[in-house]
Amino acid sequence: MLFQESETVELKEVFVDDIKKEIIAFANCDGGKLYIGVRDDGVVVGLDDPDSVSLQISNMVRDAIKPDVTMFLHYRTIKEDEKEIVAVDIQRGTDRPYYLAKKGMRPEGVYVRQGYSSVPATDTAIRRMIKETDGDHYEAMRCLNQELTFETAKKEFDLREVEFGPQQMRTLKLTDQDNLYSNLGLLLSDQCVHTIKVAVFQGTDQTIFKDRREFAGSLMQQMNEVYDFIDFRNQTRATIEKLLRIDVKDYPEIAVREALLNLLVHRDYSFSASAFISIYADRIEFVSIGGLMPGIDLEDIMAGISVCRNQDLANVFYRLHLIEAYGTGIGKIMKAYESLEEKPSIETTKNTFKIILPNINAKYEMGKDSVSKAGLITNSAAGAEESLGNEEKVLEFARSHGAVTRNDVIALLGVSTSTASRVIRKMVKSNLLKQNGKARNTNYTVIKE
């Protein structure tokens, strides 16, 4: 038999550790044959103990290569020139890319066949293999970065009394059967590469910037920080009618909440561009990357029909009680403005989805309506007063009962779950309350001065 190296044949005189790179390269490409006991020039030198060499290769493959590629390897001991050699047949794997466990799914860990050599794969080649294996569904694809942490997500799950361990991560599809992180895991991890940019403009166009921020980290962190950023600027206009004070925020809180959640859940994360939120004097615009799903038009959306781009991400938000049911967000936004003259609007392009929330109080601030100054109360002061009043109620309850839970705050203040969580989170950050316990046993006690 004539032995000669080629794109599908590799010759090794003896067993060496680098053999695993050749196996990875063949499994990632079109398969190949590995002969141990044959020199590079094709001369057969043979092996003293071929069974031991086969066992060494088998153990190395099992321990050093991920995902499991053993089912695509077949070992044979053959005789050539009265000498024994080991032949390893490697088939093209179905869970590509295969990589060195210690290096991860990076170029230094992933190898492909190039001519007669095995070389590191490019990032583009790695992504292509993932796409070919996992399909086009972004959140289900294996993540290139397998060194993820979930400190922020864990706190959010604990705050909402939802378990978050290895089993739950697998059930929620943050990891797969090989315990590899998916892109959904990346989105919820502290290493999330996607961001939200928020800009505040003076007036009704983009001529003058007043403030701008880019929010990064876990989607859970972005969700909370972006909401707080908007909420701080969501001022309250108060009027006095006889003995009655009427408070009206610039934007209904439920509308802001649903627009933000829509941006997070329905965004097309296969695009690297940031999502945008622009705050003008008369409106807020939420611009999510990714247009309408195929087969759906704007009339369908307004009628309550929803085709979720990120089904698994939506399921995580559902488990955390952030969304109640699929397709209800737009309806809630419209209902929040139901009795008002101003109405939200939606604009779409091939790759964007924009929700525009009008500022209810803009007509007063911009001089479109004459209002008696005696009937106005400074909105920022009113908002601060309301916030301090809520915190004092929570502190008084905690003092008198020994502790307070999120459900206590919901009942005490008559607010939603998300608002109660935000009040508690702010008080914990301000060292007014201390968190005790986890998940369903979480309660909060007053920090003694």
Secondary structure, 3 states (H helix, E strand, C coil): CCCCCECCEEEECCCCCCHHHHHHHHHHCCCEEEEECECCCCCECCCCCHHHHHHHHHHHHHHHEECCCHHHEEEEEEEECCEEEEEEEECCCCCCCCEECCCCCCCCCCEEEECCEEEECCHHHHHHHHHHHHCCCHHHCECCCCCCCCHHHHHHHHHCCCCCCHHHHHHCCCECCCCCEEHHHHHHCCCCCCCEEEEEEECCCCCEEEEEEEECCCHHHHHHHHHHHHHHHCCEEEEEECCEEEEEECCCHHHHHHHHHHHHHHCCCCCCCCEEEEECCCEEEEEEECCCCCCCCHHHHHCCCCCCCCHHHHHHHHHCCCCCCCCCHHHHHHHHCCCCCCCCEEEECCCEEEEEEECCCHHHHCCCCCCCHHHEECHHHHHHHHHHHHHHHHHHHHHHHCCECHHHHHHHHCCCHHHHHHHHHHHHHCCCEEEECCHHHCEEEECCC
